[in-house]
Amino acid sequence: MAFSNYKSLNRAQLTVEYLHTNSTTHEFLFGALAELVDNSRDASATRIDIYTEKRPELRGGYMLCFLDDGIGMDPNEATHVIQFGKSSKRSPESTQIGQYGNGLKSGSMRIGKDFILFTKKGSTLTCLFLSRTFHEEEGLDEVIVPLPTWDLNTKKPMNSDPEKYAIETELIFKYSPFKNEQQLMEQFNKIESSSGTLVIIYNLKLMDNREPELDVETDHQDILMAGMPFEGVKPERRSFRAYAAVLYIDPRMRIFIQGHKVRTKRLSRCLYKPRVYQYSSTRFKTRAEQEVKKADHMAKIAKEKAREAESKRLALEAKVRDDISKKSRVILRKAQDTAMMLRRDADMKKKIQETKQKALKEPKELAFIFGVNIEQRDLDGMFVYNCSRLIKMYEKTGPQLEGGMACGGVVGVVDVPYLVLEPTHNKQDFADAKEYRHLLKSMGEHLAQYWKDSNIAQKGIVKFWDEFGYLSASWSAPPSSEQRYRRRRAMEIPLTIQCDQCLKWRTLPFQMDAVDRRYPDSWVCLMNPDSNHDRCDASEQKANLPCGVLKKDKQTAEVKQKELSEKIKQQQEKLEALQKTTTIKSAADIKKLPLEVSMRPTTASSPQATRSSERSITHPRSPPLPPHLKNPTAPLTRATPQRPTQTPAPPPPKVEPAIARAAPKPTAKAPAKTPPPSCSSRTPAKPLPTKPALATKPAPASQRRRIIKQEDSEEEDEEEEEEEEEEEEEEEESEDEKPQIKKSKIVAAAANRGKAVEKAPPPKRGKLAEVVKPPQPEKKGVTTPTRHPSTTPSSVPKDIPAQQHEAKAKASEKAPEQDPEKDPKNAQKGKGLLVEVRVNKEWYTGKVIAVETNKESVRWKVKFDYVPISTPKDRWVFKSSDEVRLMRPPSPISQTPDTQQETEKGPAPMEPDTSQPGTSREVTDSLVTMMRTMLRYFLTPGFQIRKDDVNSMTALELVAVPLKEYFQQYELGLQSLCNSYQSRADARAKAVEEKSSNAEIKLKEADEKLQKLRTNIVALLQTVREDIDINAGDELDAYIEDLLSQRNE
């Protein structure tokens, strides 16, 4: 169909409002600035200057300018700027960034309301003016763009229509910052090179506080995001200088911000131990399939055009067969050439379509580069580029998603071409989310392989970071600034710098005195100390990165069957544990239970207890308890592990009645000479009586060490008797416990004040001389806030029955000396330790979650942070074997209470036992867990603490949280949310009312039309038959239905 037939059809029009709508695609403001930088790079610019000029009369107070030395544009090319979606860069094989013909308009309109463009190419000067202010002031709906041009040499206008030129310049002088032609020429003079472009954006967009979104006052060498906090935000999200430094994977163009050169980075050269992995996949088909469809369509159109041209040629040949005139031969020759040219074009496009169809089945190849960021380890993640342009940064994948130390500090880099993944229009994401997720998953698998190949975990993660000056326990803390650490980091990463003349990258040799040296912006190859590359004509050094190979763990059928069996066994154990669970509602329920059930060790045999111990191990150390927990109103039972969900213990009774009831003689009393108790003790222990007789019902010693129970004050007597019986049986039957008699200054202090009284422990075997002396107190509970395993102080009555002493002496004579490390109570202190375990000749980090002791050895159950799929998540290891080692050496902070008591003189502050399960610790951990959950659940976006930081806060930090301010902000946010919902509901109700009103009006109009139609039908029927006398209502409807039924019959 001829084009002339379309002249009468309607055209789509672009309104001025689309300029604003189009700009909203840029949620990230620096992405809008990067659009203009991309245009300069695509124009083969070697330098771009981004600077501001103060203009107080304009909105925002300054103009933002982008000046480059690219190829520029002539008047015809400048017209493409005002054609939305038109781009000469679009092609499948193109390496240019721009593809959509939209970046300049959307980016500039996101920054401000108006922009003016000056470009120079050849012998022409062109000015393009796009202003929303002009359209708003003039009340225009269509987009009008003045485009005057001048001759470079004469500075005379090149427009053939003087009136058009006058109107264009008049609009520019009125609505732009430049009020005459001389000021326009001054802007052209800023383009010092033979060609180039200058873009000036003004009337900048403002925030709610009437300040511009871009901050150019805080740092005069940078452009910052206004209102962005310094902490907790990646530097590329806050500073445009930092963002421009990593904007391109292989930067060549020099970027200057506010007159100072940006130190652009080649990320693969800024990492420790970089390694490249080749990856190929056939999953990336979306973009390739689109190209195949497009090529097929173009091939069909070309074939149709060639067929029409050949038909026309044959018709002309038949027509002018006998005509030998020159004119006829010229027409025929022209038709033959056109047909031949179109046929060649059709054949070429057919081949292109076949090539793309064939390439569709071929795998796409990518190169993953991984390395460790030893300069700032918290800046880790994946950097995904598209045609050398940064699209996504700091994307966590693979082991990094688990939040452990595995793969921490590792940065990954990949450059994805257009044929693999297509970016969105704002170049901040990818169009196909499914394929992008597949890409991240593949990078995660290779990241895990790199972590293996780097041998960091095998050597020790903490030790590795200590070598580079990361001495703080906080992951986000910067490295040490000591000279030896700065040199250590500088030695591992060679400095790469770009020549200001030839734009080649040079790697400088390491020099001890060059650490932290500031190099000039105009650095050239002549300044290179390397004699092989100290001139611009020397070739650029290529990166010789080692190659890695992904080694997938192939599971055999036996391994899979074993894993399945283990899962089934675990589920069966959980089911059995649930079936054996009995709900305890009162003391009477406990009396009904058999002894072995009521005192069943939950930390050794029950899967639920194992999970509970694991949870308790991961809690941070407990903070000082509040006053209502320091002075409880009910007595606490014997210090035994509890579940966090249990209620706090009742208040303690008076000391004297408890002792009188428990001791065989009323003269028993606590030791007289004791130092004053620690001021930080908070949880008084229940007085425990002495043993009156031997136990009649035996129970294993391993159970008594792991009892988890809490009782009411009503059952104290029964529980005390059971404890006495158990301990007597322990002396006669237990053969595997070590001597453990500890002297504590805190014990004596607590006994002196009468705040905590506990029953005396039995004399330990192997130390008969101590039996005749008053037994020393043994720590069993948690009473003082210390970071080291501690026990509750206790006092012992002096009068002990002779028969008890004889039984204890006999038991102690029979008991052999044991290694203190194999004692169950000391061994349990190993819970929660961070260790490294060697599995298949590789070291993996983990945490001790359970401890098992016997006569010969101590075993730890270690849960790994990260292991391959084929390796179990946890493993039992012998404590003294070469397969396990501590991640940190012992320090004074981590010493046991025994060591501290031997070296210290006088009372010292102590903290709760966080490695042994106890009543106060469990209650505290439960409160800490609930506190974290509450903070995360109700945390407002604007609060001073981030949600991610709550998990890493210690108990002391949680206590210091300003809850009043926290809940005030929550209430304000909740009120704002309610108001928002109310406003939406009101708006919707109003819309529904309007819609209902409109529907009623339409219904009324329809009724009126129907009534009028019925009246007309009655009148029409009466003209045909005068005897018809019916009303224009139900009678008419019935009459018509009768006529229709008669007609059908």
Disulfide bonds with the S-S distance in Angstrom:
none
